[in-house]
Structures are given as C-alpha cells and as structure tokens.
C-alpha cells in the first residue's frame, strides 16, 4: 500500500531590507534613475521543489521612489500622481513557462497586471528565480512606456529638459518565510 504524498503550499514574504528595485530612464540632459525605498509583496508556491508559483504580488510605495535629488523626486511624484495613487502594483495572473537552468535556478515567463498611476495594463514579465539557503531571489528587468500608463514624461526648465518615454525597471526581490 502506498502512502499518498501531499505538497503543502508555501507562502513567502518580500524582504524590503535586502530587495532592490530601480527605475532607469533618459532625458535630453542625462540618464537618470530612482530607487524604491519601500516595497512589499508575497509569493506562494503550490510546489516549492518545482518552483511552481501559484501567486505573486508586488507593491512599491510611489513616494518611496527616490533619486537623491529633491527637485527630481518632486517631478517624479507629480508625474505618478502620488497624492491620488499611493502604490505601484503587480499581480500575477498566469505562469506561462518555467525553464530549469540548474537545480536551484529557473527562468520564468509570467503574465500579470501592472497598475501605475491608477492605470491597469497586462504585461509579460520574464525573470529568474533562484533558491539560496532559506530565501528565493527573483531577478529581472522590464521595459515600458510611461505614456502607456497615462504618465506624461516629465519636463524641466520650461520644457528645455525632456524625459524619454521609455523606462526600464530592474529588480532583485528577496522572498523568505
């Protein structure tokens, strides 16, 4: 007689202290970046041994995106309409593909909804996931256009400095029990 085997779901929480998220962009003057100071999220595996993700949510406090320059931060907050929209959020809708690279590292392609400036759009996100000790590290990047989310690329000095529409979001998210 065989004993039934049950895989227990495992829920992990994003560690803000060790995680990293940066937004990179260009302007007519110089390249720029902002970094998230406050982010949160959770990930649930239906089968952690196979890296089978059943749920993934991620949130960044909009006003925690900082450049280290108060004038630029103010322009960022205005563009993101942070008085009305306090967070930027991603929620997984489907895992499209899981490709094993090593015993502890997989490449994932997933679809989900991204909400920026109150505008919700579906995106396909590609990232790696690696198990290291007792943590899971999700790492990747995604390019998008600000105008897709109703954001007018910021301008400065009476429009003489213009920000490019395309931005790149780079992340290294650490999830643990």
Backbone as JSON Lines, residues from 0, in Angstrom:
{"i":0,"aa":"X","n":[0.85,-1.17,0.0],"ca":[0.0,0.0,0.0],"c":[0.9,1.25,0.0]}
{"i":1,"aa":"X","n":[0.61,2.16,-0.92],"ca":[1.39,3.39,-0.97],"c":[0.72,4.48,-0.16]}
{"i":2,"aa":"X","n":[1.54,5.33,0.4],"ca":[1.03,6.45,1.18],"c":[0.88,7.64,0.24]}
{"i":3,"aa":"X","n":[-0.27,8.33,0.31],"ca":[-0.44,9.49,-0.56],"c":[0.55,10.59,-0.17]}
{"i":4,"aa":"X","n":[1.04,11.29,-1.19],"ca":[2.0,12.36,-0.98],"c":[1.31,13.69,-1.25]}
{"i":5,"aa":"X","n":[1.37,14.6,-0.28],"ca":[0.74,15.9,-0.43],"c":[1.81,16.98,-0.39]}
{"i":6,"aa":"X","n":[1.74,17.88,-1.33],"ca":[2.67,19.01,-1.35],"c":[1.96,20.18,-0.69]}
{"i":7,"aa":"X","n":[2.57,20.71,0.35],"ca":[1.96,21.82,1.06],"c":[2.38,23.13,0.4]}
{"i":8,"aa":"X","n":[1.42,24.02,0.23],"ca":[1.72,25.33,-0.33],"c":[2.63,26.09,0.64]}
{"i":9,"aa":"X","n":[3.52,26.88,0.08],"ca":[4.46,27.64,0.88],"c":[4.33,29.11,0.54]}
{"i":10,"aa":"X","n":[4.07,29.95,1.57],"ca":[3.93,31.39,1.36],"c":[5.19,32.09,1.86]}
{"i":11,"aa":"X","n":[5.72,32.96,1.01],"ca":[6.91,33.73,1.34],"c":[6.59,35.22,1.25]}
{"i":12,"aa":"X","n":[7.35,36.01,1.99],"ca":[7.14,37.45,2.03],"c":[8.38,38.18,1.53]}
{"i":13,"aa":"X","n":[8.17,39.25,0.78],"ca":[9.27,40.05,0.28],"c":[9.97,40.76,1.44]}
{"i":14,"aa":"X","n":[11.29,40.69,1.45],"ca":[12.1,41.37,2.47],"c":[12.54,42.72,1.9]}
{"i":15,"aa":"X","n":[11.96,43.81,2.4],"ca":[12.26,45.15,1.89],"c":[13.72,45.52,2.11]}
{"i":16,"aa":"X","n":[14.32,45.09,3.21],"ca":[15.69,45.49,3.55],"c":[16.72,44.96,2.55]}
{"i":17,"aa":"X","n":[16.51,43.75,2.02],"ca":[17.5,43.15,1.13],"c":[17.1,43.2,-0.34]}
{"i":18,"aa":"X","n":[15.86,43.59,-0.63],"ca":[15.39,43.66,-2.01],"c":[15.78,45.0,-2.64]}
{"i":19,"aa":"X","n":[15.76,45.02,-3.98],"ca":[16.22,46.17,-4.73],"c":[15.32,46.38,-5.94]}
{"i":20,"aa":"X","n":[14.87,47.61,-6.15],"ca":[14.12,47.95,-7.36],"c":[14.58,49.33,-7.81]}
{"i":21,"aa":"X","n":[14.92,49.42,-9.09],"ca":[15.41,50.68,-9.65],"c":[14.7,50.93,-10.98]}
{"i":22,"aa":"X","n":[14.35,52.19,-11.22],"ca":[13.77,52.61,-12.49],"c":[14.81,53.48,-13.19]}
{"i":23,"aa":"X","n":[15.12,53.12,-14.43],"ca":[16.13,53.84,-15.21],"c":[15.47,54.52,-16.4]}
{"i":24,"aa":"X","n":[15.92,55.73,-16.7],"ca":[15.38,56.45,-17.84],"c":[16.4,57.38,-18.44]}
{"i":25,"aa":"X","n":[15.97,58.09,-19.46],"ca":[16.85,59.04,-20.16],"c":[16.18,60.41,-20.18]}
{"i":26,"aa":"X","n":[16.98,61.41,-20.47],"ca":[16.45,62.75,-20.71],"c":[17.35,63.43,-21.73]}
{"i":27,"aa":"X","n":[16.94,64.61,-22.17],"ca":[17.76,65.35,-23.13],"c":[19.05,65.87,-22.49]}
{"i":28,"aa":"X","n":[19.15,65.83,-21.16],"ca":[20.35,66.29,-20.46],"c":[21.25,65.13,-20.02]}
{"i":29,"aa":"X","n":[20.66,64.12,-19.37],"ca":[21.44,62.99,-18.87],"c":[20.52,61.82,-18.52]}
{"i":30,"aa":"X","n":[21.11,60.64,-18.37],"ca":[20.34,59.5,-17.9],"c":[20.02,59.71,-16.43]}
{"i":31,"aa":"X","n":[18.95,59.07,-15.96],"ca":[18.52,59.23,-14.58],"c":[18.05,57.9,-14.02]}
{"i":32,"aa":"X","n":[17.93,57.83,-12.7],"ca":[17.35,56.65,-12.05],"c":[16.74,57.04,-10.72]}
{"i":33,"aa":"X","n":[15.77,56.25,-10.31],"ca":[15.18,56.35,-8.97],"c":[15.2,54.95,-8.38]}
{"i":34,"aa":"X","n":[15.25,54.9,-7.08],"ca":[15.3,53.61,-6.4],"c":[14.18,53.54,-5.37]}
{"i":35,"aa":"X","n":[13.54,52.37,-5.26],"ca":[12.44,52.18,-4.3],"c":[12.99,51.95,-2.9]}
{"i":36,"aa":"X","n":[12.47,52.73,-1.96],"ca":[12.86,52.55,-0.56],"c":[11.88,51.65,0.18]}
{"i":37,"aa":"X","n":[10.61,51.61,-0.28],"ca":[9.59,50.81,0.4],"c":[8.83,49.95,-0.6]}
{"i":38,"aa":"X","n":[9.03,48.65,-0.47],"ca":[8.33,47.68,-1.32],"c":[7.88,46.51,-0.47]}
{"i":39,"aa":"X","n":[6.84,45.85,-0.94],"ca":[6.32,44.7,-0.22],"c":[5.76,43.71,-1.24]}
{"i":40,"aa":"X","n":[5.47,42.5,-0.78],"ca":[4.89,41.51,-1.68],"c":[4.87,40.15,-1.04]}
{"i":41,"aa":"X","n":[4.25,39.23,-1.74],"ca":[4.21,37.84,-1.29],"c":[4.23,36.92,-2.5]}
{"i":42,"aa":"X","n":[4.7,35.71,-2.24],"ca":[4.75,34.68,-3.28],"c":[4.31,33.38,-2.64]}
{"i":43,"aa":"X","n":[3.47,32.65,-3.34],"ca":[3.01,31.35,-2.86],"c":[3.39,30.31,-3.91]}
{"i":44,"aa":"X","n":[4.04,29.27,-3.44],"ca":[4.36,28.12,-4.29],"c":[3.3,27.05,-4.07]}
{"i":45,"aa":"X","n":[2.81,26.47,-5.15],"ca":[1.97,25.27,-5.0],"c":[2.89,24.08,-4.81]}
{"i":46,"aa":"X","n":[4.12,24.17,-5.36],"ca":[5.14,23.14,-5.17],"c":[6.5,23.84,-5.22]}
{"i":47,"aa":"X","n":[7.08,24.09,-4.05],"ca":[8.34,24.82,-3.97],"c":[9.5,24.06,-4.61]}
{"i":48,"aa":"X","n":[9.47,22.73,-4.56],"ca":[10.56,21.95,-5.15],"c":[10.64,22.11,-6.66]}
{"i":49,"aa":"X","n":[9.5,22.39,-7.29],"ca":[9.46,22.57,-8.75],"c":[9.32,24.04,-9.13]}
{"i":50,"aa":"X","n":[9.45,24.93,-8.15],"ca":[9.34,26.37,-8.37],"c":[8.0,26.73,-9.01]}
{"i":51,"aa":"X","n":[6.96,26.0,-8.65],"ca":[5.62,26.23,-9.2],"c":[4.94,27.36,-8.42]}
{"i":52,"aa":"X","n":[4.93,28.55,-9.0],"ca":[4.35,29.73,-8.36],"c":[2.85,29.77,-8.63]}
{"i":53,"aa":"X","n":[2.06,29.84,-7.56],"ca":[0.61,29.94,-7.75],"c":[0.12,31.37,-7.51]}
{"i":54,"aa":"X","n":[0.91,32.17,-6.79],"ca":[0.52,33.56,-6.53],"c":[1.78,34.41,-6.35]}
{"i":55,"aa":"X","n":[1.75,35.61,-6.91],"ca":[2.85,36.56,-6.75],"c":[2.26,37.96,-6.8]}
{"i":56,"aa":"X","n":[2.49,38.72,-5.74],"ca":[2.07,40.12,-5.7],"c":[3.27,40.96,-5.28]}
{"i":57,"aa":"X","n":[3.27,42.19,-5.77],"ca":[4.38,43.08,-5.51],"c":[3.85,44.5,-5.49]}
{"i":58,"aa":"X","n":[4.32,45.3,-4.54],"ca":[3.86,46.68,-4.42],"c":[5.02,47.59,-4.02]}
{"i":59,"aa":"X","n":[5.04,48.79,-4.6],"ca":[6.03,49.81,-4.26],"c":[5.26,51.07,-3.86]}
{"i":60,"aa":"X","n":[5.64,51.66,-2.74],"ca":[5.06,52.95,-2.37],"c":[5.6,54.0,-3.35]}
{"i":61,"aa":"X","n":[4.71,54.66,-4.04],"ca":[5.1,55.6,-5.1],"c":[6.07,56.67,-4.61]}
{"i":62,"aa":"X","n":[5.82,57.22,-3.43],"ca":[6.68,58.28,-2.92],"c":[7.97,57.76,-2.3]}
{"i":63,"aa":"X","n":[8.18,56.45,-2.37],"ca":[9.47,55.9,-1.91],"c":[10.46,55.78,-3.07]}
{"i":64,"aa":"X","n":[10.02,56.16,-4.28],"ca":[10.93,56.16,-5.44],"c":[11.75,57.44,-5.37]}
{"i":65,"aa":"X","n":[13.02,57.29,-5.0],"ca":[13.86,58.46,-4.74],"c":[15.11,58.46,-5.62]}
{"i":66,"aa":"X","n":[15.51,59.67,-6.0],"ca":[16.71,59.86,-6.82],"c":[17.87,60.42,-6.01]}
{"i":67,"aa":"X","n":[17.56,60.98,-4.84],"ca":[18.57,61.67,-4.07],"c":[18.61,63.16,-4.4]}
{"i":68,"aa":"X","n":[17.74,63.58,-5.32],"ca":[17.64,64.99,-5.7],"c":[16.2,65.43,-5.51]}
{"i":69,"aa":"X","n":[15.95,66.35,-4.58],"ca":[14.58,66.71,-4.22],"c":[13.77,67.26,-5.39]}
{"i":70,"aa":"X","n":[14.39,68.03,-6.29],"ca":[13.65,68.58,-7.44],"c":[13.19,67.45,-8.36]}
{"i":71,"aa":"X","n":[14.06,66.48,-8.59],"ca":[13.69,65.35,-9.45],"c":[12.62,64.49,-8.77]}
{"i":72,"aa":"X","n":[12.76,64.26,-7.46],"ca":[11.76,63.48,-6.73],"c":[10.39,64.15,-6.85]}
{"i":73,"aa":"X","n":[10.34,65.48,-6.72],"ca":[9.08,66.21,-6.83],"c":[8.45,66.01,-8.21]}
{"i":74,"aa":"X","n":[9.27,66.08,-9.27],"ca":[8.77,65.85,-10.63],"c":[8.25,64.42,-10.78]}
{"i":75,"aa":"X","n":[8.97,63.45,-10.19],"ca":[8.55,62.04,-10.24],"c":[7.19,61.88,-9.57]}
{"i":76,"aa":"X","n":[7.03,62.46,-8.38],"ca":[5.78,62.33,-7.63],"c":[4.62,62.99,-8.38]}
{"i":77,"aa":"X","n":[4.88,64.14,-9.02],"ca":[3.84,64.8,-9.82],"c":[3.44,63.92,-11.0]}
{"i":78,"aa":"X","n":[4.45,63.37,-11.71],"ca":[4.16,62.53,-12.88],"c":[3.35,61.29,-12.5]}
{"i":79,"aa":"X","n":[3.68,60.69,-11.34],"ca":[2.98,59.49,-10.88],"c":[1.66,59.8,-10.16]}
{"i":80,"aa":"X","n":[1.37,61.09,-9.97],"ca":[0.15,61.5,-9.29],"c":[0.03,60.8,-7.92]}
{"i":81,"aa":"X","n":[1.12,60.9,-7.13],"ca":[1.21,60.14,-5.87],"c":[0.24,60.6,-4.81]}
{"i":82,"aa":"X","n":[-0.29,61.8,-4.91],"ca":[-1.29,62.24,-3.92],"c":[-2.56,61.38,-4.04]}
{"i":83,"aa":"X","n":[-2.85,60.94,-5.26],"ca":[-4.04,60.12,-5.51],"c":[-3.71,58.62,-5.55]}
{"i":84,"aa":"X","n":[-2.58,58.27,-6.14],"ca":[-2.22,56.85,-6.32],"c":[-0.96,56.55,-5.51]}
{"i":85,"aa":"X","n":[-1.16,55.94,-4.36],"ca":[-0.09,55.75,-3.37],"c":[0.87,54.62,-3.7]}
{"i":86,"aa":"X","n":[0.43,53.66,-4.54],"ca":[1.27,52.49,-4.8],"c":[1.32,52.14,-6.29]}
{"i":87,"aa":"X","n":[2.35,51.41,-6.64],"ca":[2.5,50.78,-7.94],"c":[2.43,49.29,-7.65]}
{"i":88,"aa":"X","n":[1.59,48.55,-8.37],"ca":[1.33,47.16,-8.01],"c":[1.41,46.21,-9.2]}
{"i":89,"aa":"X","n":[1.91,45.02,-8.92],"ca":[1.92,43.93,-9.9],"c":[1.26,42.73,-9.25]}
{"i":90,"aa":"X","n":[0.4,42.05,-10.0],"ca":[-0.17,40.78,-9.52],"c":[-0.16,39.77,-10.66]}
{"i":91,"aa":"X","n":[0.35,38.61,-10.35],"ca":[0.47,37.51,-11.31],"c":[-0.91,37.01,-11.72]}
{"i":92,"aa":"X","n":[-1.08,36.76,-13.02],"ca":[-2.31,36.14,-13.49],"c":[-2.06,34.72,-14.0]}
{"i":93,"aa":"X","n":[-0.84,34.49,-14.57],"ca":[-0.54,33.17,-15.12],"c":[0.96,32.97,-15.29]}
{"i":94,"aa":"X","n":[1.44,31.8,-14.94],"ca":[2.81,31.42,-15.26],"c":[2.76,30.8,-16.65]}
{"i":95,"aa":"X","n":[3.48,31.39,-17.59],"ca":[3.46,30.94,-18.98],"c":[4.46,29.81,-19.21]}
{"i":96,"aa":"X","n":[5.67,29.98,-18.68],"ca":[6.71,28.97,-18.89],"c":[7.67,28.95,-17.71]}
{"i":97,"aa":"X","n":[8.16,27.75,-17.39],"ca":[9.16,27.55,-16.36],"c":[10.26,26.7,-16.98]}
{"i":98,"aa":"X","n":[11.46,27.26,-17.06],"ca":[12.59,26.54,-17.65],"c":[13.68,26.35,-16.61]}
{"i":99,"aa":"X","n":[13.99,25.1,-16.34],"ca":[15.01,24.78,-15.36],"c":[16.39,25.05,-15.95]}
{"i":100,"aa":"X","n":[17.2,25.85,-15.24],"ca":[18.57,26.15,-15.67],"c":[19.56,25.32,-14.86]}
{"i":101,"aa":"X","n":[19.35,25.26,-13.53],"ca":[20.15,24.42,-12.65],"c":[19.21,23.86,-11.58]}
{"i":102,"aa":"X","n":[19.73,23.09,-10.65],"ca":[18.9,22.54,-9.57],"c":[18.22,23.64,-8.76]}
{"i":103,"aa":"X","n":[18.89,24.78,-8.64],"ca":[18.38,25.85,-7.79],"c":[17.99,27.11,-8.54]}
{"i":104,"aa":"X","n":[18.01,27.08,-9.88],"ca":[17.71,28.29,-10.66],"c":[16.81,27.97,-11.85]}
{"i":105,"aa":"X","n":[15.75,28.75,-11.98],"ca":[14.79,28.6,-13.07],"c":[14.57,29.94,-13.74]}
{"i":106,"aa":"X","n":[14.2,29.91,-15.02],"ca":[13.79,31.09,-15.76],"c":[12.27,31.01,-15.88]}
{"i":107,"aa":"X","n":[11.59,32.1,-15.57],"ca":[10.13,32.14,-15.57],"c":[9.63,33.19,-16.56]}
{"i":108,"aa":"X","n":[8.58,32.86,-17.27],"ca":[7.85,33.83,-18.07],"c":[6.43,33.83,-17.51]}
{"i":109,"aa":"X","n":[5.96,35.01,-17.12],"ca":[4.65,35.09,-16.47],"c":[3.89,36.31,-16.97]}
{"i":110,"aa":"X","n":[2.58,36.22,-16.93],"ca":[1.77,37.38,-17.25],"c":[1.12,37.87,-15.96]}
{"i":111,"aa":"X","n":[0.83,39.15,-15.96],"ca":[0.2,39.73,-14.79],"c":[-0.31,41.11,-15.1]}
{"i":112,"aa":"X","n":[-0.91,41.72,-14.12],"ca":[-1.42,43.07,-14.26],"c":[-0.53,44.04,-13.5]}
{"i":113,"aa":"X","n":[-0.14,45.11,-14.18],"ca":[0.66,46.16,-13.58],"c":[-0.21,47.41,-13.48]}
{"i":114,"aa":"X","n":[-0.24,48.0,-12.28],"ca":[-1.04,49.21,-12.06],"c":[-0.09,50.34,-11.68]}
{"i":115,"aa":"X","n":[-0.05,51.36,-12.53],"ca":[0.75,52.56,-12.29],"c":[-0.15,53.76,-12.57]}
{"i":116,"aa":"X","n":[-0.14,54.74,-11.68],"ca":[-0.93,55.95,-11.89],"c":[-2.42,55.62,-12.03]}
{"i":117,"aa":"X","n":[-2.86,54.54,-11.39],"ca":[-4.25,54.14,-11.46],"c":[-4.64,53.44,-12.74]}
{"i":118,"aa":"X","n":[-3.68,53.21,-13.64],"ca":[-3.95,52.55,-14.93],"c":[-3.45,51.11,-14.86]}
{"i":119,"aa":"X","n":[-4.36,50.18,-15.13],"ca":[-4.05,48.75,-15.07],"c":[-3.84,48.21,-16.47]}
{"i":120,"aa":"X","n":[-2.67,47.59,-16.69],"ca":[-2.34,47.02,-18.0],"c":[-1.74,45.63,-17.82]}
{"i":121,"aa":"X","n":[-2.07,44.7,-18.73],"ca":[-1.43,43.38,-18.68],"c":[0.0,43.47,-19.23]}
{"i":122,"aa":"X","n":[0.92,42.76,-18.59],"ca":[2.3,42.7,-19.09],"c":[2.78,41.26,-19.02]}
{"i":123,"aa":"X","n":[3.81,40.96,-19.8],"ca":[4.51,39.69,-19.69],"c":[5.86,40.0,-19.07]}
{"i":124,"aa":"X","n":[6.16,39.33,-17.99],"ca":[7.37,39.58,-17.22],"c":[8.24,38.33,-17.26]}
{"i":125,"aa":"X","n":[9.52,38.54,-17.56],"ca":[10.49,37.43,-17.56],"c":[11.47,37.69,-16.44]}
{"i":126,"aa":"X","n":[11.73,36.64,-15.64],"ca":[12.65,36.79,-14.52],"c":[13.25,35.44,-14.17]}
{"i":127,"aa":"X","n":[14.36,35.49,-13.44],"ca":[14.94,34.25,-12.93],"c":[14.53,34.12,-11.47]}
{"i":128,"aa":"X","n":[14.48,32.9,-11.01],"ca":[14.22,32.64,-9.6],"c":[15.24,31.61,-9.14]}
{"i":129,"aa":"X","n":[15.84,31.91,-8.01],"ca":[16.91,31.05,-7.51],"c":[16.71,30.81,-6.02]}
{"i":130,"aa":"X","n":[16.89,29.57,-5.59],"ca":[16.83,29.27,-4.17],"c":[18.25,29.35,-3.62]}
{"i":131,"aa":"X","n":[18.39,30.12,-2.54],"ca":[19.69,30.33,-1.92],"c":[19.48,30.26,-0.41]}
{"i":132,"aa":"X","n":[19.97,29.2,0.21],"ca":[19.76,28.99,1.65],"c":[18.25,28.91,1.9]}
{"i":133,"aa":"X","n":[17.72,29.85,2.69],"ca":[16.29,29.83,3.01],"c":[15.52,30.94,2.3]}
{"i":134,"aa":"X","n":[16.11,31.54,1.28],"ca":[15.44,32.61,0.56],"c":[15.32,32.27,-0.92]}
{"i":135,"aa":"X","n":[14.37,32.94,-1.56],"ca":[14.2,32.84,-3.02],"c":[14.48,34.22,-3.58]}
{"i":136,"aa":"X","n":[15.31,34.27,-4.62],"ca":[15.71,35.53,-5.24],"c":[15.09,35.61,-6.63]}
{"i":137,"aa":"X","n":[14.21,36.59,-6.83],"ca":[13.63,36.87,-8.15],"c":[14.4,38.04,-8.72]}
{"i":138,"aa":"X","n":[14.89,37.87,-9.96],"ca":[15.69,38.93,-10.56],"c":[15.32,39.09,-12.03]}
{"i":139,"aa":"X","n":[15.18,40.34,-12.46],"ca":[14.86,40.58,-13.85],"c":[14.74,42.06,-14.15]}
{"i":140,"aa":"X","n":[14.27,42.35,-15.35],"ca":[14.03,43.73,-15.75],"c":[12.89,43.75,-16.76]}
{"i":141,"aa":"X","n":[12.28,44.92,-16.89],"ca":[11.16,45.06,-17.82],"c":[11.13,46.5,-18.34]}
{"i":142,"aa":"X","n":[11.03,46.65,-19.66],"ca":[10.94,47.98,-20.27],"c":[9.48,48.29,-20.55]}
{"i":143,"aa":"X","n":[9.13,49.57,-20.36],"ca":[7.77,50.0,-20.66],"c":[7.77,51.48,-20.99]}
{"i":144,"aa":"X","n":[6.66,51.93,-21.54],"ca":[6.49,53.35,-21.87],"c":[5.63,54.01,-20.8]}
{"i":145,"aa":"X","n":[6.07,55.17,-20.33],"ca":[5.28,55.89,-19.33],"c":[3.9,56.24,-19.86]}
{"i":146,"aa":"X","n":[3.83,56.62,-21.13],"ca":[2.55,57.05,-21.71],"c":[1.51,55.92,-21.73]}
{"i":147,"aa":"X","n":[1.97,54.66,-21.71],"ca":[1.05,53.53,-21.65],"c":[0.2,53.59,-20.37]}
{"i":148,"aa":"X","n":[0.75,54.19,-19.33],"ca":[0.07,54.28,-18.04],"c":[-0.44,55.7,-17.76]}
{"i":149,"aa":"X","n":[-0.62,56.46,-18.82],"ca":[-1.19,57.8,-18.68],"c":[-0.24,58.81,-18.04]}
{"i":150,"aa":"X","n":[1.06,58.53,-18.09],"ca":[2.04,59.43,-17.49],"c":[2.71,60.25,-18.6]}
{"i":151,"aa":"X","n":[2.63,61.55,-18.46],"ca":[3.34,62.43,-19.39],"c":[4.79,62.47,-18.93]}
{"i":152,"aa":"X","n":[5.74,62.09,-19.79],"ca":[7.15,62.15,-19.39],"c":[7.49,63.54,-18.86]}
{"i":153,"aa":"X","n":[8.07,63.62,-17.65],"ca":[8.35,64.91,-17.03],"c":[9.27,65.8,-17.86]}
{"i":154,"aa":"X","n":[9.08,67.12,-17.67],"ca":[9.91,68.14,-18.31],"c":[10.41,69.07,-17.2]}
{"i":155,"aa":"X","n":[11.52,69.74,-17.49],"ca":[12.06,70.71,-16.53],"c":[12.58,71.93,-17.28]}
{"i":156,"aa":"X","n":[12.82,72.98,-16.53],"ca":[13.33,74.23,-17.1],"c":[12.53,74.67,-18.32]}
{"i":157,"aa":"X","n":[11.23,74.86,-18.1],"ca":[10.31,75.33,-19.14],"c":[10.32,74.46,-20.39]}
{"i":158,"aa":"X","n":[10.51,73.15,-20.19],"ca":[10.46,72.21,-21.31],"c":[11.76,72.02,-22.05]}
{"i":159,"aa":"X","n":[12.83,72.69,-21.61],"ca":[14.12,72.54,-22.31],"c":[14.77,71.19,-21.99]}
{"i":160,"aa":"X","n":[14.43,70.62,-20.83],"ca":[14.9,69.27,-20.5],"c":[13.7,68.34,-20.56]}
{"i":161,"aa":"X","n":[13.79,67.34,-21.42],"ca":[12.67,66.42,-21.64],"c":[13.1,65.0,-21.29]}
{"i":162,"aa":"X","n":[12.22,64.29,-20.61],"ca":[12.46,62.9,-20.24],"c":[11.98,62.0,-21.37]}
{"i":163,"aa":"X","n":[12.74,60.94,-21.66],"ca":[12.31,59.96,-22.65],"c":[11.12,59.16,-22.13]}
{"i":164,"aa":"X","n":[10.29,58.68,-23.03],"ca":[9.08,57.93,-22.67],"c":[9.41,56.54,-22.13]}
{"i":165,"aa":"X","n":[10.44,55.89,-22.67],"ca":[10.75,54.52,-22.26],"c":[11.55,54.5,-20.96]}
{"i":166,"aa":"X","n":[11.14,53.62,-20.06],"ca":[11.87,53.39,-18.82],"c":[12.15,51.9,-18.69]}
{"i":167,"aa":"X","n":[13.11,51.57,-17.85],"ca":[13.41,50.17,-17.56],"c":[13.37,49.98,-16.05]}
{"i":168,"aa":"X","n":[12.63,48.97,-15.63],"ca":[12.54,48.63,-14.22],"c":[13.42,47.4,-14.0]}
{"i":169,"aa":"X","n":[14.4,47.53,-13.09],"ca":[15.28,46.42,-12.74],"c":[14.98,46.05,-11.29]}
{"i":170,"aa":"X","n":[14.88,44.74,-11.04],"ca":[14.56,44.33,-9.68],"c":[15.34,43.07,-9.27]}
{"i":171,"aa":"X","n":[15.55,43.0,-7.98],"ca":[16.11,41.82,-7.32],"c":[15.33,41.72,-6.01]}
{"i":172,"aa":"X","n":[14.32,40.86,-6.03],"ca":[13.41,40.73,-4.9],"c":[13.73,39.49,-4.1]}
{"i":173,"aa":"X","n":[13.9,39.67,-2.8],"ca":[14.24,38.57,-1.91],"c":[13.0,38.17,-1.12]}
{"i":174,"aa":"X","n":[12.58,36.92,-1.27],"ca":[11.41,36.41,-0.57],"c":[11.85,35.36,0.44]}
{"i":175,"aa":"X","n":[11.27,35.43,1.65],"ca":[11.59,34.44,2.68],"c":[10.38,34.16,3.55]}
{"i":176,"aa":"X","n":[10.49,33.07,4.32],"ca":[9.39,32.69,5.24],"c":[9.19,33.72,6.31]}
